[in-house]
Amino acid sequence: MRFLLDAQLPPRLTKALKRAGHEAVHVYDCGLLTATDREIWRHAVKEKAVILTRGADFAVLRLHSGRGPAVAWLRLGNLSTEALVTAVMDALPEIIVALEAGEVLVEVR
């Protein structure tokens, strides 16, 4: 699975996803740290990547769009970087199953 991590997520999560066998890039690494949501959206479409985000903006955009990238929306509260990475990696199998089943918006709580 290919993931594009939004700016609110730690770059460390990118490394954890790669160790788990996935392709992952942080918006910082592709020059999109200060990009608009639409620019990030277009990049995800071009790269066929799932947007991994903590913000509701991409979830709302996905709900109101008939097409575009899948979005994994992390609604995990205020966590340390270590706890966030652990929570995402623990939820990753369920995220993958949902995305492979064709879900376009996966909410992780």
Contacts in CASP RR format, 6 or more apart in sequence:
PFRMAT RR
TARGET T0000
AUTHOR 0000-0000-0000
METHOD contacts of the structure
MODEL  1
MRFLLDAQLPPRLTKALKRAGHEAVHVYDCGLLTATDREIWRHAVKEKAV
ILTRGADFAVLRLHSGRGPAVAWLRLGNLSTEALVTAVMDALPEIIVALE
AGEVLVEVR
1 22 0 8 1.000
1 23 0 8 1.000
1 50 0 8 1.000
1 96 0 8 1.000
1 99 0 8 1.000
2 22 0 8 1.000
2 23 0 8 1.000
2 24 0 8 1.000
2 47 0 8 1.000
2 48 0 8 1.000
2 49 0 8 1.000
2 50 0 8 1.000
3 14 0 8 1.000
3 17 0 8 1.000
3 22 0 8 1.000
3 23 0 8 1.000
3 24 0 8 1.000
3 25 0 8 1.000
3 49 0 8 1.000
3 50 0 8 1.000
3 51 0 8 1.000
3 52 0 8 1.000
3 72 0 8 1.000
4 24 0 8 1.000
4 25 0 8 1.000
4 27 0 8 1.000
4 30 0 8 1.000
4 40 0 8 1.000
4 43 0 8 1.000
4 44 0 8 1.000
4 47 0 8 1.000
4 49 0 8 1.000
4 50 0 8 1.000
4 51 0 8 1.000
4 52 0 8 1.000
4 69 0 8 1.000
5 11 0 8 1.000
5 13 0 8 1.000
5 14 0 8 1.000
5 24 0 8 1.000
5 25 0 8 1.000
5 26 0 8 1.000
5 27 0 8 1.000
5 52 0 8 1.000
5 53 0 8 1.000
6 27 0 8 1.000
6 40 0 8 1.000
6 51 0 8 1.000
6 52 0 8 1.000
6 53 0 8 1.000
6 54 0 8 1.000
6 55 0 8 1.000
6 58 0 8 1.000
7 27 0 8 1.000
7 28 0 8 1.000
7 33 0 8 1.000
8 53 0 8 1.000
8 54 0 8 1.000
8 55 0 8 1.000
9 26 0 8 1.000
9 52 0 8 1.000
9 53 0 8 1.000
9 54 0 8 1.000
9 74 0 8 1.000
9 84 0 8 1.000
10 81 0 8 1.000
10 84 0 8 1.000
10 85 0 8 1.000
11 26 0 8 1.000
11 28 0 8 1.000
11 29 0 8 1.000
12 81 0 8 1.000
12 85 0 8 1.000
13 24 0 8 1.000
13 26 0 8 1.000
13 52 0 8 1.000
13 84 0 8 1.000
13 85 0 8 1.000
13 88 0 8 1.000
14 24 0 8 1.000
14 25 0 8 1.000
14 26 0 8 1.000
14 29 0 8 1.000
16 85 0 8 1.000
16 88 0 8 1.000
16 89 0 8 1.000
17 23 0 8 1.000
17 24 0 8 1.000
17 89 0 8 1.000
17 92 0 8 1.000
18 24 0 8 1.000
20 89 0 8 1.000
20 92 0 8 1.000
23 49 0 8 1.000
24 52 0 8 1.000
25 47 0 8 1.000
25 49 0 8 1.000
27 33 0 8 1.000
27 35 0 8 1.000
27 40 0 8 1.000
30 43 0 8 1.000
32 39 0 8 1.000
32 40 0 8 1.000
32 43 0 8 1.000
35 43 0 8 1.000
37 57 0 8 1.000
37 58 0 8 1.000
37 61 0 8 1.000
40 51 0 8 1.000
40 58 0 8 1.000
41 51 0 8 1.000
41 58 0 8 1.000
41 61 0 8 1.000
41 68 0 8 1.000
41 69 0 8 1.000
43 49 0 8 1.000
44 50 0 8 1.000
44 51 0 8 1.000
44 68 0 8 1.000
44 69 0 8 1.000
45 68 0 8 1.000
45 69 0 8 1.000
48 69 0 8 1.000
49 69 0 8 1.000
50 69 0 8 1.000
50 70 0 8 1.000
50 71 0 8 1.000
50 72 0 8 1.000
50 99 0 8 1.000
51 58 0 8 1.000
51 69 0 8 1.000
51 70 0 8 1.000
51 71 0 8 1.000
51 72 0 8 1.000
52 72 0 8 1.000
52 74 0 8 1.000
52 88 0 8 1.000
53 59 0 8 1.000
53 71 0 8 1.000
53 72 0 8 1.000
53 73 0 8 1.000
53 74 0 8 1.000
54 73 0 8 1.000
54 74 0 8 1.000
54 75 0 8 1.000
54 76 0 8 1.000
55 73 0 8 1.000
55 74 0 8 1.000
56 73 0 8 1.000
58 71 0 8 1.000
58 73 0 8 1.000
59 71 0 8 1.000
59 73 0 8 1.000
59 105 0 8 1.000
59 107 0 8 1.000
61 71 0 8 1.000
62 68 0 8 1.000
62 69 0 8 1.000
62 70 0 8 1.000
62 71 0 8 1.000
62 104 0 8 1.000
62 105 0 8 1.000
63 105 0 8 1.000
68 104 0 8 1.000
70 99 0 8 1.000
70 102 0 8 1.000
70 103 0 8 1.000
70 104 0 8 1.000
70 105 0 8 1.000
70 106 0 8 1.000
71 104 0 8 1.000
71 105 0 8 1.000
71 106 0 8 1.000
72 95 0 8 1.000
72 99 0 8 1.000
72 106 0 8 1.000
72 108 0 8 1.000
73 105 0 8 1.000
73 106 0 8 1.000
73 107 0 8 1.000
73 108 0 8 1.000
74 84 0 8 1.000
74 87 0 8 1.000
74 88 0 8 1.000
74 108 0 8 1.000
75 107 0 8 1.000
75 108 0 8 1.000
75 109 0 8 1.000
76 84 0 8 1.000
76 87 0 8 1.000
76 88 0 8 1.000
76 108 0 8 1.000
76 109 0 8 1.000
79 87 0 8 1.000
87 108 0 8 1.000
88 108 0 8 1.000
91 108 0 8 1.000
94 108 0 8 1.000
95 106 0 8 1.000
95 108 0 8 1.000
98 106 0 8 1.000
99 106 0 8 1.000
END
